Amino acid sequence: MGHTNSFGQEAGSPYSDVYIARLASDGSYLWGKSIGTENTIDEAFDIIETQDSSLWPRAATSSRARSIRS
């Protein structure tokens, strides 16, 4: 879990998006996903894995949008 300057935001921009990567038990990369909205600060603080292996980020955003779609 980390952050990225996705959606065309320039490096050094104060805005960020959440970046989540899934790694195999040997540390190899399986997949990655960025989640966020343009010109907002999106942050994740934790990842919760459910019994069905779904992953849910515990996150915050400065967006005024009613929902965020990944």
N, C-alpha and C positions, 0 to 999 in steps of 0.2 A: 504494500500500500504506500502511496506517495502522492505527489502532485505533478502537474504538467501545465504548460502554457499552450493548450490546444485551441482549436477554433480560430486560428489566424492571429492569436495574440502574440505580440513580439516578445522575445526574450527580455527579461528584466521588467516586464509588465507587472503591476501589482495584482493582476487577476490570475486566478489559477483554477484548475479543474482537478477532480479526483482521478487518480490512476491506480487501478487494481490489477495485479498480476497473480496468476496461479502457477505455482511451481510443483514439479514432481518431487517425490521423496528424495531423489538424488540431486535435487537443486536445478534440474533442467527446466527451461521455460515451457509452459503448456499453452497459456494464452494471456492476453492483456486487454484491458478495456478502460477508456477514459469516459468520465461522466461529468457533465457540467453544462453551464449555459454561458453565452458570450458576455464579456464585460462584467463578470461577477466573481466573487471569491467563494469557491466551493472547496470544502475540506472534509476529510474523513478521519475519524478518530479510532475506529475499531471495526473489525469484521466479525460478523456472527455467522456461524455455519449451523444450519438447521439439520434436523434428523434426516431429511431427504437430500442432504448435501447441497442445498441452495445456499448462496452467499448473500448476505445483506449488510451493506455498509451502515455504520452509525455515523451520520454526517450532518453538516450544516451548510447553508448557502446564504449568500446575500441577495439572491434573486427574489423578485416579487412575483414570480410565476407561481401559479397554483399547483403545477406539477412539473416534474423534470423527467423527460424521457431519455433513456440511454440509447 
